[in-house]
Amino acid sequence: MKLTLKKRHQERYALKYRGTNCLNCAHPLDISDKYCPNCSQANTTKKLTLSDFFDEFFASIISYDSRLLRTLSSLLFYPGKITKEYIAGKKISYTNPFRFLLSVSIIYFILLSYQSDFSEVFNLEEAQIAAATPKSNTSKVSNAIDLNDSKGIQNEISRRTKATISRDFKEANDGILIKRVLEKTEVFYEFLAQETLTTFTVVKNKLTIPSTLENQFTFRLALNLHKLKNEPQQFYKVILGKLPFFIFFYLPVFTLFVWIIYIRKPYSYTDHLVFSFHNQTLLFLLLIISLLFKSVFNFNINGLSFLLFCGYLFMAMRNFYQQGKLKTFVKYMFLNGIFMILISFSLVLLLVGSIITY
């Protein structure tokens, strides 16, 4: 089949089917041009048959698979080599580093969300809280209280609560912006814990507060915190969904530090960024292997994957930047410290941003 496909491919691009103008962009062509130098479309006037259509389809798959396999083998077994060759001009031989990193990270977080059973964790926490809470005789007390009296007591408590919260809210209007936001969020959170209100308009009317942007923002923040408390599993799924994209926040910033400490090397910022993309992709590949290993054998090898990545990164830095062991080790430790600081800061931003927009 492979020989037949190749034979039909050669026939389609034979000299007798070559044109003198590109059918796509009308660029003038020589009869010897197999592809248009302007838009890269194949120079053939042969009518597309059904067999040609499927031949091109499978040829593109085979071509992509070969690039993918070459990228994976170079990335896994030859630290630093793929970045060297890619920035040297061998771009068609490997998959795009940005797209490859995004694809691998998405696959990893999908697998992680599929294998992570948050319900067991949260149910366990709820069970522990319930077990630690002493049982009270509330049922006996409630039976002894008349229903009408109970409603009256609840209404009185509600009136007092609203008055207290309104007073606290007015007091929270003083001070700097951060202090006001924190205090107002706390007031709204306390109020929402007692009444199931989901719109700012209703809360504004009940507490008689002005409809400012600051008040609306703090109410939304308090409401999201309540959702986080009541629906923690859903919140963590939202976080996992955003993680593949948040890595593209800290990697460009991290690459600035790589560029600074290797300022004397003849590499541009983009070259360093490609190096960062390739190493981050390798980390996700190792994590995917760890997840699959745990799924099949029920054994955690995350520690081993982390050690392998540490060794891989050191060798990649040596091979790519061509410096001695001592220099590489010092820069390796410095960059790892910067990496941990940046990723911690990025995670905090992601968490806060997710709470605000949840």
MARROSE-138002 format. One record per residue (C-alpha): residue number from 1; x, y, z. Coordinates in nm, 2 decimals, always signed. Each point is the difference from the previous one (the first is absolute). Layout:
N
NUM / X / Y / Z
...
***
This chain:
358
1 / +0.00 / +0.00 / +0.00
2 / +0.28 / +0.23 / +0.08
3 / +0.16 / -0.05 / -0.34
4 / -0.33 / +0.05 / -0.17
5 / -0.06 / +0.33 / +0.19
6 / +0.35 / +0.12 / -0.09
7 / -0.04 / -0.09 / -0.36
8 / -0.34 / +0.18 / -0.03
9 / +0.16 / +0.30 / +0.18
10 / +0.29 / +0.01 / -0.25
11 / -0.25 / -0.02 / -0.29
12 / -0.21 / +0.29 / +0.13
13 / +0.31 / +0.22 / +0.01
14 / +0.15 / -0.11 / -0.33
15 / +0.14 / +0.25 / -0.24
16 / -0.29 / -0.03 / -0.24
17 / -0.23 / +0.14 / +0.27
18 / +0.22 / +0.30 / +0.09
19 / -0.14 / +0.34 / -0.06
20 / +0.16 / +0.34 / -0.06
21 / -0.22 / +0.19 / +0.24
22 / -0.10 / -0.10 / +0.36
23 / -0.36 / -0.09 / +0.02
24 / -0.02 / +0.14 / +0.35
25 / +0.17 / +0.34 / -0.02
26 / +0.07 / +0.04 / -0.38
27 / +0.37 / +0.03 / +0.07
28 / +0.21 / -0.07 / -0.32
29 / +0.16 / -0.34 / +0.01
30 / +0.27 / -0.19 / -0.19
31 / -0.08 / -0.34 / -0.13
32 / +0.27 / -0.14 / +0.24
33 / -0.18 / +0.15 / +0.31
34 / -0.16 / -0.28 / +0.19
35 / -0.14 / +0.25 / +0.25
36 / -0.09 / +0.36 / -0.02
37 / +0.27 / +0.22 / +0.16
38 / -0.26 / +0.26 / +0.10
39 / -0.27 / -0.21 / +0.18
40 / +0.15 / -0.35 / +0.01
41 / -0.29 / -0.17 / -0.18
42 / +0.10 / -0.30 / -0.22
43 / +0.04 / +0.08 / -0.37
44 / -0.24 / -0.24 / -0.17
45 / -0.29 / +0.05 / -0.24
46 / -0.13 / -0.36 / +0.03
47 / -0.36 / -0.03 / +0.11
48 / -0.04 / -0.12 / +0.35
49 / -0.14 / -0.35 / +0.01
50 / -0.14 / -0.19 / +0.30
51 / +0.31 / -0.21 / +0.02
52 / +0.22 / +0.32 / -0.01
53 / -0.21 / +0.15 / +0.28
54 / +0.05 / -0.30 / +0.23
55 / +0.37 / -0.02 / -0.10
56 / +0.06 / +0.36 / +0.11
57 / -0.20 / -0.06 / +0.32
58 / +0.21 / -0.30 / +0.11
59 / +0.32 / +0.16 / -0.12
60 / -0.06 / +0.30 / +0.23
61 / -0.07 / -0.23 / +0.29
62 / +0.32 / -0.20 / -0.07
63 / +0.20 / +0.32 / -0.03
64 / -0.14 / +0.14 / +0.33
65 / +0.06 / -0.33 / +0.18
66 / +0.36 / -0.01 / -0.12
67 / +0.06 / +0.36 / +0.13
68 / -0.17 / -0.09 / +0.33
69 / +0.21 / -0.32 / +0.05
70 / +0.32 / +0.19 / -0.09
71 / -0.10 / +0.28 / +0.24
72 / -0.08 / -0.25 / +0.28
73 / +0.32 / -0.20 / -0.05
74 / +0.23 / +0.31 / -0.01
75 / -0.18 / +0.15 / +0.30
76 / +0.01 / -0.31 / +0.22
77 / +0.35 / -0.14 / -0.08
78 / +0.21 / +0.30 / -0.12
79 / -0.02 / +0.29 / +0.25
80 / +0.05 / +0.34 / -0.17
81 / +0.04 / -0.15 / -0.35
82 / -0.35 / +0.08 / -0.12
83 / +0.03 / +0.37 / +0.09
84 / +0.34 / +0.03 / -0.17
85 / -0.13 / -0.15 / -0.32
86 / -0.33 / +0.19 / +0.01
87 / +0.16 / +0.35 / +0.04
88 / +0.26 / -0.10 / -0.26
89 / -0.27 / -0.02 / -0.26
90 / -0.13 / -0.36 / +0.01
91 / -0.35 / +0.10 / +0.07
92 / -0.18 / -0.23 / -0.24
93 / +0.16 / -0.30 / +0.16
94 / -0.17 / +0.06 / +0.34
95 / -0.34 / +0.11 / +0.13
96 / -0.05 / +0.36 / +0.10
97 / +0.13 / +0.03 / +0.36
98 / -0.28 / +0.23 / +0.11
99 / -0.28 / -0.21 / -0.14
100 / +0.16 / -0.32 / +0.12
101 / +0.03 / +0.13 / +0.36
102 / -0.36 / +0.12 / +0.00
103 / -0.12 / -0.34 / -0.13
104 / +0.20 / -0.20 / +0.25
105 / -0.10 / +0.22 / +0.29
106 / -0.37 / -0.03 / -0.09
107 / +0.03 / -0.38 / -0.03
108 / +0.16 / -0.01 / +0.34
109 / -0.26 / +0.21 / +0.18
110 / -0.28 / -0.20 / -0.17
111 / +0.15 / -0.32 / +0.13
112 / +0.06 / +0.16 / +0.34
113 / -0.37 / +0.11 / +0.03
114 / -0.11 / -0.34 / -0.11
115 / +0.21 / -0.19 / +0.25
116 / -0.05 / +0.24 / +0.29
117 / -0.30 / -0.09 / +0.22
118 / -0.06 / +0.32 / +0.20
119 / -0.33 / -0.13 / +0.13
120 / +0.17 / -0.25 / +0.23
121 / +0.22 / +0.27 / +0.14
122 / -0.28 / +0.24 / +0.07
123 / -0.24 / -0.27 / +0.13
124 / +0.28 / -0.11 / +0.24
125 / +0.04 / +0.36 / +0.12
126 / -0.37 / +0.04 / +0.06
127 / -0.01 / -0.33 / +0.18
128 / +0.29 / +0.10 / +0.23
129 / -0.17 / +0.34 / +0.07
130 / -0.33 / -0.18 / +0.08
131 / +0.17 / -0.25 / +0.23
132 / +0.19 / +0.28 / +0.18
133 / -0.32 / +0.20 / +0.06
134 / -0.18 / -0.09 / +0.32
135 / -0.36 / -0.11 / -0.03
136 / -0.25 / +0.24 / +0.15
137 / -0.35 / -0.03 / +0.12
138 / -0.13 / +0.25 / -0.26
139 / -0.28 / -0.23 / -0.09
140 / -0.13 / -0.01 / +0.35
141 / +0.03 / +0.37 / +0.04
142 / -0.18 / +0.07 / -0.33
143 / -0.28 / -0.23 / +0.10
144 / -0.05 / +0.19 / +0.32
145 / -0.03 / +0.34 / -0.18
146 / -0.32 / +0.10 / -0.15
147 / +0.02 / +0.05 / -0.38
148 / -0.14 / +0.36 / +0.02
149 / +0.25 / +0.09 / +0.27
150 / +0.28 / -0.15 / -0.21
151 / -0.09 / +0.21 / -0.30
152 / -0.01 / +0.31 / +0.22
153 / +0.34 / -0.07 / +0.14
154 / +0.14 / -0.06 / -0.35
155 / -0.14 / +0.33 / -0.13
156 / +0.14 / +0.18 / +0.30
157 / +0.35 / -0.16 / -0.06
158 / -0.03 / +0.09 / -0.37
159 / -0.08 / +0.37 / +0.08
160 / +0.29 / +0.02 / +0.25
161 / +0.23 / -0.17 / -0.25
162 / -0.09 / +0.25 / -0.28
163 / +0.05 / +0.29 / +0.23
164 / +0.34 / -0.13 / +0.12
165 / +0.11 / -0.07 / -0.36
166 / -0.11 / +0.34 / -0.12
167 / +0.19 / +0.16 / +0.28
168 / +0.31 / -0.21 / -0.07
169 / -0.02 / +0.08 / -0.37
170 / -0.01 / +0.38 / +0.06
171 / +0.30 / -0.04 / +0.23
172 / +0.18 / -0.19 / -0.28
173 / -0.02 / +0.31 / -0.23
174 / +0.30 / +0.15 / +0.19
175 / +0.36 / -0.06 / -0.07
176 / +0.21 / -0.09 / -0.31
177 / -0.14 / -0.20 / -0.29
178 / +0.14 / -0.34 / +0.08
179 / -0.13 / +0.03 / +0.36
180 / -0.34 / +0.11 / -0.12
181 / -0.03 / -0.29 / -0.25
182 / +0.10 / -0.26 / +0.26
183 / -0.23 / +0.13 / +0.27
184 / -0.30 / +0.04 / -0.24
185 / +0.06 / -0.35 / -0.14
186 / -0.01 / -0.13 / +0.35
187 / -0.32 / +0.18 / +0.07
188 / -0.17 / -0.13 / -0.31
189 / +0.13 / -0.35 / +0.07
190 / -0.16 / +0.01 / +0.34
191 / -0.33 / +0.12 / -0.14
192 / -0.01 / -0.26 / -0.28
193 / +0.07 / -0.27 / +0.26
194 / -0.34 / +0.08 / +0.15
195 / -0.21 / +0.08 / -0.30
196 / +0.00 / -0.17 / -0.35
197 / +0.02 / +0.32 / -0.21
198 / +0.18 / -0.02 / -0.33
199 / -0.05 / +0.36 / -0.15
200 / +0.16 / +0.32 / +0.11
201 / -0.32 / +0.19 / -0.05
202 / -0.19 / -0.20 / +0.26
203 / +0.29 / +0.03 / +0.25
204 / +0.04 / +0.37 / -0.06
205 / -0.37 / +0.06 / +0.07
206 / +0.00 / -0.21 / +0.32
207 / +0.31 / +0.17 / +0.14
208 / -0.07 / +0.34 / -0.15
209 / +0.35 / +0.05 / -0.14
210 / +0.11 / +0.20 / -0.31
211 / +0.05 / -0.18 / -0.34
212 / +0.36 / +0.08 / -0.06
213 / +0.25 / -0.21 / -0.20
214 / +0.20 / -0.07 / +0.32
215 / -0.31 / -0.14 / +0.17
216 / -0.10 / -0.21 / -0.30
217 / +0.35 / -0.14 / -0.02
218 / +0.02 / -0.09 / +0.36
219 / -0.35 / -0.16 / -0.01
220 / +0.10 / -0.21 / -0.30
221 / +0.32 / -0.11 / +0.18
222 / -0.20 / -0.10 / +0.31
223 / -0.25 / -0.19 / -0.22
224 / +0.28 / -0.19 / -0.17
225 / +0.16 / -0.09 / +0.33
226 / -0.33 / -0.15 / +0.10
227 / -0.02 / -0.20 / -0.32
228 / +0.36 / -0.12 / +0.07
229 / -0.10 / -0.11 / +0.34
230 / -0.32 / -0.18 / -0.12
231 / +0.14 / -0.13 / -0.33
232 / +0.37 / -0.07 / +0.05
233 / +0.02 / -0.28 / -0.25
234 / -0.14 / +0.22 / -0.28
235 / +0.25 / +0.28 / +0.09
236 / +0.30 / -0.24 / -0.02
237 / -0.12 / -0.12 / -0.34
238 / -0.01 / +0.37 / -0.11
239 / +0.36 / +0.04 / +0.13
240 / +0.12 / -0.31 / -0.19
241 / -0.16 / +0.13 / -0.32
242 / +0.20 / +0.32 / +0.02
243 / +0.33 / -0.15 / +0.10
244 / +0.12 / -0.08 / -0.36
245 / -0.03 / +0.37 / -0.09
246 / +0.15 / +0.15 / +0.31
247 / +0.34 / -0.16 / -0.08
248 / +0.02 / +0.25 / -0.29
249 / -0.01 / +0.28 / +0.25
250 / +0.31 / -0.10 / +0.21
251 / +0.21 / -0.16 / -0.28
252 / +0.06 / +0.32 / -0.20
253 / +0.09 / +0.18 / +0.33
254 / +0.22 / -0.29 / +0.11
255 / +0.18 / +0.01 / -0.34
256 / +0.10 / +0.36 / +0.07
257 / +0.22 / -0.12 / +0.28
258 / +0.14 / -0.28 / -0.22
259 / +0.09 / +0.27 / -0.26
260 / +0.16 / +0.22 / +0.26
261 / +0.23 / -0.26 / +0.15
262 / +0.10 / -0.12 / -0.35
263 / +0.03 / +0.35 / -0.14
264 / +0.34 / -0.07 / -0.15
265 / -0.13 / -0.29 / -0.20
266 / -0.10 / +0.06 / -0.37
267 / -0.36 / -0.08 / +0.06
268 / -0.31 / +0.23 / -0.02
269 / -0.28 / +0.01 / +0.25
270 / -0.21 / -0.22 / -0.24
271 / +0.28 / -0.26 / +0.00
272 / +0.00 / -0.02 / +0.38
273 / -0.38 / -0.02 / -0.01
274 / +0.01 / -0.30 / -0.23
275 / +0.24 / -0.16 / +0.24
276 / -0.24 / +0.06 / +0.29
277 / -0.29 / -0.14 / -0.20
278 / +0.18 / -0.32 / -0.08
279 / +0.10 / -0.06 / +0.36
280 / -0.35 / +0.08 / +0.13
281 / -0.14 / -0.25 / -0.26
282 / +0.24 / -0.26 / +0.13
283 / -0.12 / +0.05 / +0.35
284 / -0.36 / -0.05 / -0.10
285 / +0.09 / -0.31 / -0.20
286 / +0.16 / -0.15 / +0.31
287 / -0.31 / +0.09 / +0.21
288 / -0.22 / -0.16 / -0.26
289 / +0.21 / -0.32 / +0.02
290 / -0.03 / +0.02 / +0.38
291 / -0.38 / +0.02 / -0.02
292 / -0.03 / -0.29 / -0.25
293 / +0.24 / -0.21 / +0.21
294 / -0.21 / +0.07 / +0.31
295 / -0.32 / -0.08 / -0.19
296 / +0.14 / -0.34 / -0.13
297 / +0.21 / -0.11 / +0.29
298 / -0.15 / +0.20 / +0.29
299 / +0.35 / +0.12 / +0.09
300 / +0.11 / +0.36 / +0.04
301 / +0.32 / +0.10 / -0.18
302 / -0.03 / +0.38 / +0.02
303 / +0.31 / +0.02 / +0.21
304 / +0.20 / -0.19 / -0.26
305 / -0.14 / +0.22 / -0.28
306 / +0.10 / +0.31 / +0.19
307 / +0.36 / -0.13 / +0.05
308 / +0.02 / -0.10 / -0.37
309 / -0.11 / +0.35 / -0.10
310 / +0.26 / +0.16 / +0.23
311 / +0.27 / -0.20 / -0.16
312 / -0.13 / +0.06 / -0.35
313 / -0.02 / +0.38 / +0.05
314 / +0.36 / +0.01 / +0.11
315 / +0.12 / -0.20 / -0.30
316 / -0.22 / +0.21 / -0.24
317 / +0.16 / +0.32 / +0.14
318 / +0.35 / -0.14 / -0.05
319 / -0.06 / -0.13 / -0.35
320 / -0.19 / +0.31 / -0.12
321 / +0.21 / +0.28 / +0.16
322 / +0.33 / -0.19 / -0.02
323 / +0.14 / +0.10 / +0.35
324 / +0.19 / -0.19 / +0.26
325 / -0.16 / -0.20 / +0.29
326 / +0.07 / +0.26 / +0.27
327 / -0.14 / +0.30 / -0.20
328 / -0.30 / -0.20 / -0.11
329 / -0.07 / -0.12 / +0.35
330 / +0.00 / +0.35 / +0.15
331 / -0.23 / +0.13 / -0.27
332 / -0.21 / -0.32 / +0.03
333 / -0.06 / +0.07 / +0.37
334 / -0.07 / +0.37 / -0.05
335 / -0.25 / -0.07 / -0.28
336 / -0.18 / -0.27 / +0.20
337 / -0.04 / +0.25 / +0.29
338 / -0.14 / +0.26 / -0.24
339 / -0.23 / -0.26 / -0.15
340 / -0.14 / -0.10 / +0.34
341 / -0.07 / +0.36 / +0.09
342 / -0.16 / +0.08 / -0.33
343 / -0.22 / -0.31 / +0.00
344 / -0.11 / +0.06 / +0.36
345 / -0.09 / +0.36 / -0.09
346 / -0.18 / -0.11 / -0.31
347 / -0.20 / -0.26 / +0.19
348 / -0.11 / +0.26 / +0.25
349 / -0.11 / +0.23 / -0.28
350 / -0.19 / -0.29 / -0.16
351 / -0.17 / -0.09 / +0.32
352 / -0.10 / +0.36 / +0.08
353 / -0.11 / +0.06 / -0.36
354 / -0.20 / -0.32 / +0.00
355 / -0.18 / +0.10 / +0.33
356 / -0.08 / +0.34 / -0.14
357 / -0.14 / -0.13 / -0.33
358 / -0.14 / -0.33 / +0.12
***
